[in-house]
Amino acid sequence: MNAKVWLVGAGPGDPELLTLKAVRALREAAVVMIDDLVNVAVLEHCPTARVIAVGKRGGCRSTPQAFIHRLMLRYARQGLCVVRLKGGDPCIFGRGGEEAQWLRERGVEVELVNGITAGLAGATQCDISLTLRGVARGVTLVTAHTQDDSQLNWQALAQSGTTLVIYMGVAKLSEIREQLLAGGMPARTPVAMIENASLPHQRECRSDLAAMEDDARDFELKSPAILVIGAVAAAAPAHPLWERDVPASATDQWTHG
């Protein structure tokens, strides 16, 4: 049997958001290497597979990436079907690209299976459309956590005119706020902070750029959470446990048609 590894996106947490292709890969799997943020309910699709937890969480004890690489390679070379099951989408801040490259350089067949990313699912669950005609013509996905601690071009992001969706930003709210304000983004820009996207215990805090750090503290915002920054965050009725009044100025520029 040819060695093969599937790099599969399990989606943001709701097991019903799993794709049919992901289900097929799980059914074929002999070994499933599962991340911390994956809902274990999806394992019903691979009842006979060996399941190995290889969690990686910021600020927590994590499985070393080099060990994960070697483990995938070991089982693949045994001729087994291996699924590396990741939260969200494997190629949206999920190391899918680097894992695929590492395995292919060693002669292992790899197939990537997309999953719904948390930034999209969380926004949708809050009735936020990341792009909206007359409000936002694009969306930019960024991570506040970089491997080498390099700085994003915050000024360019602040002036992009797109909806910003920021992953792994809870610990860096102060920096995000300061950098976007310094880059020229208006203080009253609407913000939605969404915790545990798509899960039954999802929570949403509506705020604006100037107040988001204080509001997040009062709300006791915790990871995993995503930030949606832009006019679209005020373009839908809020239904959270906590919300700030949306400034009328945030909607003055909207056009409809």
N, C-alpha and C positions, 0 to 999 in steps of 0.2 A: 504494500500500500504506500502511495506517495505521502510524504510528510506534508501537513497543512495546518496553518493556524488561521482561524477567523478572528479578526479584531472587530468586536460587535458593540454597537451602541445600544444600551438598555433603556435609553430615554431618561427623563428627569426624576422618575420615581413611580408614577402611576403605571402599574403593570399593563393596563389596557393600551398604553401608547407604544408598546413594543411592536416592531414591524413584523410582517409575516416572514420576511427573509431571516430576521433574527431568530424567530421561533424555529425555522428549519435548521439553522446552524446549531442551535441548542439541542435539537432532537438527534442530530448526528454526532454530537460531542461525546468523547470518552472522558475528557478532562475539561473542567470549566474553572478558570482562574478569575475570581470575582472581586471587584473593587468594593470599598466600604459603602459608597453612595448608591449602590445598586439595590433595588428592592428585592429581597430574597423570594418574594412571591413568584418572580419569573422563573425560578428554578423548578417549578412544576413541569416545565417543558423539557427538562433533562433529568428525569428521576433516577436513571441508572448511572449517570456520570459521576466521576470523582470531582468534588468541589473543593477548591483550594482558595482560601482568603488571602489576597495580596493587596490589602488596603494601602492607600497613600492619601493622607490628609495633612493639610498645612497645620503646623504647630503641634502635631501629634506624632506618636511613634509610628513609623511607616516602614513598609517593606522596601528595601533598596531596589532601585530600578535595575541595577546590574543583575541582581538575583532573579528578578522577574524575567529578564531576557534569557538567562541561562535555563530557567525552568521551562519556558516555552520551547526552547530549542531541544532540551532533553526529551520531552514527551513527543515532539514532532518527529524527532529522529527515531523514535520507537515505532513510527508509523501510525500514531494515534491522531485522531481529529481533536484539535485543541481550540477551545473558545476562550479568548481573553475578553471578559465581559466588563464593559466600562459604563459608568454613568454618563448620561447625555449622549453626545456624539463623539466617536473616537478621535475625530480630527478637529474638534473644537476644544482646544486646551486639554486634550486627552492623551497626548503623546502617541497618537496612532501613527502619525507619519514617521516618527523616529523609530518606533518599534517595527513597523513594516520594513523600513530600510535595513535595519540591523539584521532581521531575519532573512531577507532576500539576499543580502551579501553573503549569507552562509548557506544558500541554496534551498531555503525553505519557501514553499508556496504560501502566499498570504492573500487573504481576501478581506477587504474592509466592508463593513455593513453599517450604514448610517443609522443614527438614532436621533430622536428629537432633542435638541439642546435645551437646557434649562432656561436660557434667556428668552427663547421663543415661547416655551410652554408656560412659564411663570407669567409672562406678560399677557398671554391669551387668557389664562385663568382669571386675570384681573380685568378683563375686557379692554385691554390695551392692544391696539394694533401698532406694531413697531414702525410700519410705514403707513401713511394715511394721506390720501390725495389732498393737496392744499395745506398740509401741516408738516409732513416729513417725507422727503423723496428718497430717503435711504436710511440704512442702519449700520452702525459700526460696532463690532464686537471686540472688546479688549479685555485683557486681564490686568489687574492691579498688582499681581505677583509675578515677578520675572526671575528666571534662574540666576541671572548675574546681577540682580538689583539695579539694572539699567533703568533710566527714566523714559517714560513715554513722552511723545511730543504733545504735551497737554494743550499748548496754544493752538496747534493744528486741530486737535479734537474739539476744543472749545469753539472754534470758528468753522467747523465742518458743515454745520447746518443739517446734520443727520442726527437721528436718535442714537444715543450712546447706551450700550448695554455693557455693564462692567461686571466681570466675574471676579470672585476672590477679593472683594474690596472692603469687607466689613472691618478688617483691622486697619485699613488705610483711609477711612472716611475723612479724617482731618486733612490729609495730604490731597486727596481727590478734590475736596471742596476748595482748598486754597489754590491749587494749581489751575482748576477750571475758572475760578474767579479772576485769577491773575492773567489767564489767557483771554479774558474778555467775555466770558459767558455771563449773561445777566443773573443777578442774585435771585431773581424770582422765577428762574427756570424750574418748571415742575419736575419732581423726582418721585419715583415709586421704588420702595425697597421691599423686595419680595423674598420671604424666607420659606425654605422647603417647598420649592416650586412643584405644583401638580399633586402634592400629597394631601390627604384629608386634613392634616394640621398645618397646611400652608397659611401664612400670615402676611399681611400687606400693610405697609405704612406709607401714606402719602405725605409729601413734604415739598420743599423747594430747596434749591441749591444752598442758599444762605443758612437755612435752619436744619438741614438734614442730619448733621452730626448730633445736635441736641435732641432732635426728635428720635433718632435711632437709639440714643442712650435711654431716653424715657420709655421707649418701646421695648427695650432690652433685645434689640436685634442681634441674632446669632447666625453663625454660618451653619449650613450652606445658604447663601443668599445672593441674589443678583440685584443690581441697581439699574433702573431704567431712567435715563435723564433726557428730557426734551419735552416739547409741547404735547406729544402724544400721551404723556403720563397724566395730563389733565383733560384728555379728550374723551374720557369715559367716566361713568358714575362710579365713585369709589364705594366699596362695600367691605372695608377692613374692620379690624377691631379698634384701630386708631387711625385718624386722618386729620390733616390740617385743612383749613379752608383754602381752596384753589383761587389764586388771584385772578380777577377778571381780566387783567392785562395779558394773562397767558393765553387767553382764547380770542383776543381781539383780532389777531392776525389770521384766524382761520378763514378759509373760503370753502364753499360747498358747491357741489355740482355732480 
